[in-house]
């Protein structure tokens, strides 16, 4: 630490070359196709389960409207992220974009929200995987905690081998899960009956009908479950420093992933309830398997395939989100917002401590809490808060830095992300209404993180971290002036 600069309410420390040399990721490991696969991998478990609980909240019509609104939100946000990731291709991604637009506090708050999402979600998914394994009767297990442990050990181990190896394994697992979805769609087409979509009776809620059995409030409650079809696709830019040509590959990868996810969401939402009935799937823990059984009148080849191969969808999301939390933690640590030792990389350029520490915390949460629904709601609350800040960041950057080099430009500019911002704010409200406890826990984590920033990390930021260099340069120019 050769030099310290004070700038506003933060203090920058100039670190030596050794500091950054010990914190390098592997460049050129992923092209746009692997990045698109990464985006689908983050999300694909949501196609297999979770979305259907929205039928319980809003009926098929309510969930349809909620899913369309969330597809619009994610689509508009993805265009904004494509622009920002091509202009600012750094591992910090969301934190880096918000740091540039909203300052150190805004950047840190965004990074924490993303870190909550990506650190908690694997714990929830490991619980779902454990339940899946028990239901299938695999390995004779009567308790799921060994499954949680094995998941974390194996998949963190693969990530420690290096990003290239991890992304290729991830791509293969995701491809297997996609095959299962394609087979499900093909098998359900002959069994589709439009009347089954509306078999939930209307309540006496305001605006209730056969289309909206729980009225207009059901649409708001279903927003949280419409998110499941797209949750975490925004993590693709976290691979910016490991992409071959981030200015070109980032926009192509994340937009292609979003396009695939929209297609899957439309097909699953239409054909699963349309073959089995909305009422039958509303409370199902395994809706695609149950849909195949109900549509064909019992156990059959399709339900068996989806049942076993569907496990690949959960594994794909678990595996890929581990990658996401490690890169977000790596970037925040490298810049000094979180303890710096967390960002060290090994011989294979993998941030080993950023992989292991959250993984250990995740296993402890899964083992001690065992409530996947609560954990996933905490993750979703963190995600929706980050969406508000990410869309706001794009709007601010468009206004404040119109001359910033943008290899890709968002269609519609700030108007596009403005739409996403409004819908993201509605999603925050919906998440709070669905699970107050999850919202309170997430709020508590935010308070602790912001206290850490205020009392410690804002005095120890790293001036020559990639996400902070522009601010250090501005500070130096201000001092000279």
C-alpha positions as CSV (number, residue, x, y, z in Angstrom):
1,X,0.0,0.0,0.0
2,X,2.1,2.9,-1.3
3,X,-0.3,5.8,-1.1
4,X,-3.7,6.8,0.4
5,X,-6.0,9.3,-1.1
6,X,-9.1,10.9,0.4
7,X,-12.0,11.5,-1.9
8,X,-15.3,12.7,-0.5
9,X,-16.4,10.2,2.1
10,X,-14.2,7.4,1.0
11,X,-10.4,6.8,1.2
12,X,-8.5,5.1,-1.6
13,X,-5.4,3.0,-1.2
14,X,-2.9,2.5,-4.0
15,X,-1.7,-1.1,-4.0
16,X,1.3,-2.7,-5.5
17,X,1.5,-4.9,-8.6
18,X,1.7,-8.0,-6.5
19,X,-1.7,-7.4,-5.0
20,X,-3.4,-7.5,-8.4
21,X,-1.1,-10.3,-9.7
22,X,-2.5,-12.5,-6.9
23,X,-6.0,-11.7,-8.0
24,X,-6.2,-12.5,-11.6
25,X,-8.9,-14.5,-13.4
26,X,-8.3,-16.6,-16.6
27,X,-8.8,-14.5,-19.6
28,X,-10.4,-15.8,-22.8
29,X,-12.1,-18.8,-21.4
30,X,-15.6,-18.3,-22.7
31,X,-17.2,-17.3,-26.0
32,X,-20.7,-16.1,-26.5
33,X,-22.2,-19.6,-26.8
34,X,-20.8,-20.7,-23.4
35,X,-22.0,-17.4,-22.0
36,X,-25.5,-18.1,-23.3
37,X,-25.3,-21.6,-21.8
38,X,-24.3,-20.0,-18.5
39,X,-27.3,-17.7,-18.6
40,X,-29.7,-20.6,-19.2
41,X,-27.9,-22.7,-16.6
42,X,-28.5,-20.1,-13.9
43,X,-32.2,-20.2,-14.5
44,X,-33.2,-23.7,-15.8
45,X,-34.1,-25.2,-12.4
46,X,-37.0,-22.7,-12.3
47,X,-38.6,-24.4,-15.3
48,X,-38.8,-27.7,-13.4
49,X,-40.3,-26.4,-10.2
50,X,-41.3,-23.3,-8.3
51,X,-43.2,-21.3,-11.0
52,X,-46.3,-23.4,-10.4
53,X,-46.9,-22.0,-6.9
54,X,-48.0,-18.9,-8.8
55,X,-51.1,-20.8,-9.8
56,X,-52.0,-21.1,-6.1
57,X,-51.7,-17.3,-5.8
58,X,-53.2,-16.0,-9.0
59,X,-54.7,-18.8,-11.0
60,X,-53.5,-19.5,-14.6
61,X,-54.5,-16.0,-15.8
62,X,-52.8,-14.3,-12.9
63,X,-49.6,-16.2,-13.4
64,X,-49.7,-15.6,-17.1
65,X,-50.0,-11.8,-16.7
66,X,-47.3,-11.9,-13.9
67,X,-45.0,-14.0,-16.2
68,X,-45.5,-11.6,-19.1
69,X,-44.7,-8.6,-16.9
70,X,-41.6,-10.3,-15.5
71,X,-40.5,-11.3,-19.0
72,X,-40.8,-7.6,-20.0
73,X,-38.9,-6.6,-16.9
74,X,-36.1,-9.0,-17.5
75,X,-36.0,-8.4,-21.2
76,X,-35.7,-4.6,-20.8
77,X,-33.1,-5.1,-18.0
78,X,-31.1,-7.6,-20.1
79,X,-30.8,-5.0,-22.9
80,X,-29.5,-2.5,-20.4
81,X,-27.0,-5.1,-18.9
82,X,-25.8,-5.9,-22.4
83,X,-24.9,-2.3,-23.0
84,X,-23.3,-1.8,-19.6
85,X,-21.3,-5.1,-19.8
86,X,-19.9,-4.2,-23.2
87,X,-18.9,-0.7,-22.0
88,X,-17.6,-1.8,-18.6
89,X,-16.4,-5.4,-18.9
90,X,-15.3,-6.1,-15.4
91,X,-15.9,-9.1,-13.0
92,X,-17.8,-6.8,-10.6
93,X,-20.6,-6.6,-13.2
94,X,-23.7,-5.3,-11.3
95,X,-21.6,-3.8,-8.6
96,X,-19.2,-2.3,-11.1
97,X,-22.1,-0.7,-13.1
98,X,-23.8,0.7,-10.0
99,X,-20.4,1.9,-8.7
100,X,-19.9,3.9,-11.8
101,X,-23.4,5.4,-11.8
102,X,-24.3,5.6,-8.1
103,X,-21.0,6.0,-6.3
104,X,-19.3,3.7,-3.7
105,X,-22.4,3.2,-1.5
106,X,-24.7,2.5,-4.4
107,X,-22.2,0.1,-5.9
108,X,-21.7,-1.7,-2.6
109,X,-25.4,-2.0,-1.9
110,X,-26.0,-3.4,-5.4
111,X,-23.1,-5.9,-4.9
112,X,-24.5,-7.0,-1.5
113,X,-28.0,-7.5,-3.0
114,X,-26.5,-9.7,-5.8
115,X,-24.4,-11.5,-3.3
116,X,-27.4,-12.3,-1.1
117,X,-29.2,-13.7,-4.2
118,X,-26.3,-15.9,-5.3
119,X,-25.0,-17.0,-1.9
120,X,-28.5,-18.1,-0.6
121,X,-29.9,-19.6,-3.8
122,X,-27.5,-22.6,-3.9
123,X,-28.4,-23.5,-0.3
124,X,-32.1,-23.5,-1.3
125,X,-31.4,-25.5,-4.5
126,X,-29.3,-28.1,-2.5
127,X,-32.3,-28.7,-0.3
128,X,-34.5,-29.2,-3.4
129,X,-31.8,-31.6,-4.8
130,X,-31.8,-33.5,-1.5
131,X,-35.6,-33.8,-1.6
132,X,-35.4,-35.0,-5.2
133,X,-32.9,-37.7,-4.4
134,X,-34.9,-38.9,-1.4
135,X,-38.1,-39.0,-3.5
136,X,-36.4,-41.1,-6.2
137,X,-35.1,-43.5,-3.6
138,X,-31.5,-43.0,-4.7
139,X,-28.7,-44.3,-2.5
140,X,-31.2,-45.4,0.2
141,X,-31.0,-42.0,1.9
142,X,-33.4,-41.0,4.6
143,X,-31.8,-37.7,5.4
144,X,-30.7,-35.1,2.8
145,X,-27.8,-33.5,4.5
146,X,-25.2,-35.8,2.9
147,X,-26.6,-34.7,-0.5
148,X,-26.0,-31.0,0.4
149,X,-22.4,-31.8,1.4
150,X,-21.6,-33.8,-1.7
151,X,-23.1,-31.1,-3.9
152,X,-21.0,-28.4,-2.5
153,X,-17.8,-30.6,-2.4
154,X,-18.1,-31.8,-5.9
155,X,-19.1,-28.7,-7.7
156,X,-16.8,-26.3,-5.8
157,X,-14.1,-28.8,-6.6
158,X,-14.8,-28.6,-10.3
159,X,-14.8,-24.8,-10.1
160,X,-11.4,-24.9,-8.4
161,X,-10.0,-26.8,-11.4
162,X,-10.5,-23.7,-13.5
163,X,-13.2,-21.6,-15.2
164,X,-12.8,-23.3,-18.6
165,X,-13.4,-26.8,-17.2
166,X,-16.3,-25.6,-15.0
167,X,-18.1,-23.8,-17.9
168,X,-17.8,-26.8,-20.2
169,X,-19.2,-29.2,-17.5
170,X,-21.9,-26.7,-16.8
171,X,-22.8,-26.5,-20.5
172,X,-23.1,-30.3,-20.8
173,X,-25.4,-30.6,-17.7
174,X,-27.5,-27.7,-18.9
175,X,-27.9,-29.4,-22.4
176,X,-29.1,-32.6,-20.6
177,X,-31.7,-30.6,-18.7
178,X,-32.8,-28.8,-22.0
179,X,-33.3,-32.2,-23.6
180,X,-35.6,-33.1,-20.8
181,X,-37.7,-29.9,-21.3
182,X,-37.9,-30.5,-25.1
183,X,-39.1,-34.1,-24.5
184,X,-41.7,-32.9,-22.0
185,X,-43.0,-30.2,-24.4
186,X,-43.2,-32.7,-27.3
187,X,-45.0,-35.3,-25.1
188,X,-47.5,-32.8,-23.7
189,X,-48.7,-31.2,-27.0
190,X,-51.1,-34.1,-27.8
191,X,-52.6,-33.9,-24.3
192,X,-53.3,-30.1,-24.3
193,X,-56.8,-29.0,-23.4
194,X,-57.4,-25.2,-23.0
195,X,-60.2,-25.8,-20.6
196,X,-57.8,-27.3,-18.0
197,X,-56.0,-23.9,-17.7
198,X,-59.1,-22.4,-16.0
199,X,-60.2,-25.2,-13.6
200,X,-59.5,-23.1,-10.5
201,X,-62.8,-21.7,-9.3
202,X,-63.2,-18.0,-9.0
203,X,-63.1,-16.5,-5.5
204,X,-65.0,-13.4,-4.2
205,X,-61.8,-11.3,-4.6
206,X,-62.1,-8.0,-6.4
207,X,-62.0,-8.5,-10.2
208,X,-62.2,-12.3,-9.8
209,X,-63.2,-14.4,-12.9
210,X,-62.5,-17.8,-14.4
211,X,-59.4,-16.2,-16.0
212,X,-58.3,-14.4,-12.7
213,X,-59.8,-16.6,-10.0
214,X,-58.0,-14.6,-7.2
215,X,-58.7,-11.2,-8.8
216,X,-56.3,-8.4,-9.4
217,X,-54.4,-8.9,-6.2
218,X,-53.6,-12.4,-7.4
219,X,-51.6,-11.0,-10.2
220,X,-49.4,-9.0,-7.8
221,X,-48.9,-12.1,-5.6
222,X,-48.0,-14.2,-8.6
223,X,-45.2,-11.8,-9.7
224,X,-42.7,-13.6,-7.4
225,X,-43.4,-16.9,-9.2
226,X,-43.2,-15.3,-12.6
227,X,-39.7,-14.4,-11.7
228,X,-38.7,-18.1,-11.3
229,X,-38.6,-18.4,-15.1
230,X,-35.8,-15.9,-15.4
231,X,-34.2,-15.5,-12.0
232,X,-30.4,-15.0,-12.1
233,X,-30.0,-14.6,-15.9
234,X,-28.5,-11.2,-15.0
235,X,-25.4,-13.0,-13.7
236,X,-23.9,-13.5,-17.2
237,X,-21.9,-10.2,-17.1
238,X,-20.0,-11.6,-14.0
239,X,-18.0,-13.6,-16.6
240,X,-16.8,-10.4,-18.3
241,X,-13.1,-10.7,-17.3
242,X,-13.0,-14.4,-18.5
243,X,-14.7,-13.9,-21.8
244,X,-12.8,-14.0,-25.1
245,X,-14.2,-10.7,-26.4
246,X,-16.4,-9.2,-23.8
247,X,-17.5,-6.2,-25.8
248,X,-18.9,-8.4,-28.4
249,X,-19.7,-11.7,-26.6
250,X,-21.4,-10.3,-23.5
251,X,-24.4,-8.7,-25.4
252,X,-24.8,-11.8,-27.7
253,X,-24.6,-14.2,-24.8
254,X,-27.0,-12.6,-22.4
255,X,-29.6,-11.7,-25.1
256,X,-29.4,-15.3,-26.5
257,X,-29.9,-16.7,-23.0
258,X,-32.9,-14.5,-22.4
259,X,-34.5,-15.4,-25.7
260,X,-34.2,-19.2,-24.9
261,X,-35.7,-18.6,-21.4
262,X,-38.7,-16.7,-22.8
263,X,-39.5,-19.6,-25.2
264,X,-39.2,-22.2,-22.4
265,X,-41.3,-20.1,-20.0
266,X,-44.1,-19.8,-22.6
267,X,-44.1,-23.5,-23.5
268,X,-44.0,-24.8,-19.9
269,X,-46.7,-22.3,-18.6
270,X,-49.0,-23.3,-21.5
271,X,-48.5,-27.1,-21.8
272,X,-48.0,-28.2,-18.2
273,X,-51.3,-26.8,-16.8
274,X,-53.0,-27.4,-20.2
275,X,-52.3,-31.1,-19.9
276,X,-52.8,-31.7,-16.3
277,X,-55.0,-28.8,-15.0
278,X,-54.0,-25.7,-13.1
279,X,-55.6,-26.9,-9.8
280,X,-53.6,-30.2,-9.8
281,X,-50.2,-28.4,-10.3
282,X,-50.8,-25.5,-8.0
283,X,-49.2,-27.1,-4.9
284,X,-47.0,-29.6,-6.6
285,X,-43.3,-29.9,-5.6
286,X,-42.6,-31.7,-8.9
287,X,-45.0,-30.1,-11.4
288,X,-43.6,-31.4,-14.7
289,X,-43.5,-35.0,-13.5
290,X,-47.0,-34.7,-12.0
291,X,-48.2,-33.1,-15.2
292,X,-46.9,-36.0,-17.3
293,X,-48.5,-38.6,-15.0
294,X,-51.9,-36.8,-14.9
295,X,-52.0,-36.2,-18.6
296,X,-51.2,-39.9,-19.4
297,X,-53.2,-41.5,-16.6
298,X,-50.3,-42.8,-14.5
299,X,-46.6,-43.4,-14.5
300,X,-45.1,-43.5,-18.0
301,X,-41.9,-43.1,-19.9
302,X,-42.2,-39.3,-20.1
303,X,-42.7,-38.9,-16.4
304,X,-39.8,-41.2,-15.7
305,X,-37.4,-39.3,-18.1
306,X,-38.4,-35.9,-16.7
307,X,-38.2,-37.2,-13.1
308,X,-34.6,-38.5,-13.4
309,X,-33.2,-36.0,-16.0
310,X,-35.0,-33.1,-14.2
311,X,-32.4,-33.5,-11.5
312,X,-29.9,-32.2,-14.0
313,X,-31.8,-28.9,-14.1
314,X,-31.4,-28.4,-10.4
315,X,-27.7,-29.4,-10.6
316,X,-27.1,-27.0,-13.5
317,X,-28.5,-24.0,-11.6
318,X,-26.7,-25.0,-8.4
319,X,-23.4,-25.4,-10.2
320,X,-23.6,-22.2,-12.2
321,X,-24.8,-20.0,-9.3
322,X,-21.7,-21.1,-7.3
323,X,-19.7,-19.5,-10.2
324,X,-21.8,-16.3,-9.9
325,X,-21.4,-15.8,-6.1
326,X,-17.6,-16.4,-6.3
327,X,-17.1,-13.7,-9.0
328,X,-19.3,-11.1,-7.2
329,X,-17.5,-11.8,-3.9
330,X,-14.1,-11.8,-5.7
331,X,-14.8,-8.3,-7.2
332,X,-16.1,-6.7,-4.0
333,X,-13.1,-8.1,-2.1
334,X,-10.5,-7.1,-4.7
335,X,-11.8,-3.5,-4.5
336,X,-11.7,-3.5,-0.7
337,X,-15.4,-3.5,0.0
338,X,-15.1,-6.9,1.7
339,X,-12.0,-8.5,3.3
340,X,-9.3,-8.5,0.7
341,X,-8.0,-12.0,1.4
342,X,-11.3,-13.4,-0.1
343,X,-10.2,-12.4,-3.6
344,X,-6.9,-14.3,-3.9
345,X,-6.7,-16.6,-6.8
346,X,-4.7,-19.9,-7.1
347,X,-2.5,-21.3,-9.8
348,X,-5.5,-22.1,-12.0
349,X,-6.8,-18.5,-11.7
350,X,-9.8,-19.5,-9.6
351,X,-10.8,-17.4,-6.6
352,X,-10.6,-20.3,-4.2
353,X,-11.6,-18.5,-1.0
354,X,-14.5,-16.8,-2.7
355,X,-15.7,-20.2,-3.7
356,X,-15.1,-22.0,-0.4
357,X,-16.3,-19.5,2.2
358,X,-19.8,-18.8,0.8
359,X,-20.1,-22.5,0.0
360,X,-19.4,-23.4,3.7
361,X,-22.0,-20.8,4.8
362,X,-24.5,-22.2,2.3
363,X,-24.1,-25.8,3.5
364,X,-24.5,-24.7,7.1
365,X,-27.7,-22.8,6.2
366,X,-29.1,-25.8,4.2
367,X,-28.2,-28.2,7.1
368,X,-29.5,-26.0,9.9
369,X,-32.6,-24.3,8.4
370,X,-33.7,-27.0,5.9
371,X,-36.4,-24.7,4.5
372,X,-35.8,-24.2,0.8
373,X,-38.8,-22.0,0.3
374,X,-37.7,-19.5,2.9
375,X,-34.1,-19.4,1.6
376,X,-35.2,-18.9,-2.0
377,X,-37.5,-16.1,-1.0
378,X,-34.6,-14.4,0.7
379,X,-32.6,-14.8,-2.5
380,X,-35.5,-13.4,-4.6
381,X,-35.8,-10.4,-2.3
382,X,-32.1,-9.6,-2.7
383,X,-32.5,-10.1,-6.5
384,X,-35.4,-7.7,-6.9
385,X,-33.6,-5.0,-4.9
386,X,-30.6,-5.4,-7.2
387,X,-32.8,-5.1,-10.2
388,X,-34.0,-1.6,-9.1
389,X,-30.4,-0.5,-8.6
390,X,-29.2,-2.0,-11.9
391,X,-31.9,-0.4,-14.0
392,X,-31.4,2.9,-12.2
393,X,-27.6,2.6,-12.9
394,X,-28.2,2.3,-16.7
395,X,-30.5,5.4,-16.7
396,X,-28.0,7.5,-14.7
397,X,-25.0,6.4,-16.9
398,X,-27.0,7.3,-20.0
399,X,-27.6,10.8,-18.6
400,X,-24.3,11.4,-16.9
401,X,-21.9,9.8,-19.4
402,X,-23.4,10.1,-22.8
403,X,-20.0,9.9,-24.4
404,X,-18.9,6.7,-22.7
405,X,-17.9,4.2,-25.4
406,X,-20.8,1.7,-25.8
407,X,-20.1,-1.1,-28.3
408,X,-23.7,-2.2,-27.9
409,X,-26.5,0.3,-27.3
410,X,-29.9,-0.6,-25.6
411,X,-32.8,-0.3,-28.0
412,X,-35.0,2.5,-26.7
413,X,-32.2,3.7,-24.4
414,X,-33.2,4.8,-20.9
415,X,-36.9,4.4,-21.7
416,X,-36.3,0.7,-21.9
417,X,-34.7,0.4,-18.5
418,X,-37.2,2.8,-17.2
419,X,-39.9,0.3,-17.9
420,X,-37.8,-2.4,-16.2
421,X,-37.2,-0.1,-13.2
422,X,-41.0,0.4,-12.6
423,X,-41.7,-3.4,-12.9
424,X,-38.7,-4.2,-10.6
425,X,-40.1,-1.9,-7.9
426,X,-43.4,-3.7,-8.2
427,X,-41.6,-7.0,-7.8
428,X,-39.9,-5.7,-4.6
429,X,-43.4,-4.9,-3.2
430,X,-44.8,-8.3,-4.2
431,X,-41.9,-10.2,-2.6
432,X,-42.4,-8.3,0.6
433,X,-46.1,-9.2,0.6
434,X,-45.4,-12.9,-0.1
435,X,-42.9,-13.5,2.7
436,X,-42.4,-10.8,5.3
437,X,-39.9,-13.0,7.3
438,X,-37.7,-13.4,4.2
439,X,-37.8,-9.6,3.6
440,X,-36.9,-8.9,7.2
441,X,-33.9,-11.3,7.2
442,X,-32.7,-9.8,3.9
443,X,-33.1,-6.3,5.4
444,X,-31.1,-7.4,8.5
445,X,-28.2,-8.6,6.2
446,X,-28.3,-5.3,4.4
447,X,-28.0,-3.3,7.7
448,X,-25.0,-5.3,8.8
449,X,-23.3,-5.0,5.4
450,X,-23.9,-1.3,5.2
451,X,-22.6,-0.8,8.8
452,X,-19.4,-2.7,7.8
453,X,-19.1,-0.3,4.8
454,X,-19.6,2.8,6.8
455,X,-17.3,2.0,9.7
456,X,-14.5,0.1,7.9
457,X,-14.4,-0.6,4.1
458,X,-15.1,2.9,2.8
459,X,-11.7,3.8,4.4
460,X,-9.9,0.9,2.7
461,X,-10.9,0.9,-1.0
462,X,-8.4,-0.1,-3.6
463,X,-7.7,2.7,-6.1
464,X,-6.4,0.5,-8.9
465,X,-9.0,-2.2,-8.8
466,X,-10.7,-2.3,-12.3
467,X,-14.1,-1.1,-11.0
468,X,-12.5,1.8,-9.0
469,X,-9.8,3.1,-11.4
470,X,-12.0,5.7,-13.0
471,X,-12.8,7.2,-9.6
472,X,-9.2,7.3,-8.6
473,X,-8.3,9.1,-11.8
474,X,-11.1,11.6,-11.3
475,X,-9.9,12.2,-7.8
476,X,-6.3,12.8,-9.0
477,X,-7.5,15.2,-11.7
478,X,-9.6,17.0,-9.1
479,X,-6.5,17.3,-6.8
480,X,-4.4,18.7,-9.6
481,X,-7.2,21.2,-10.5
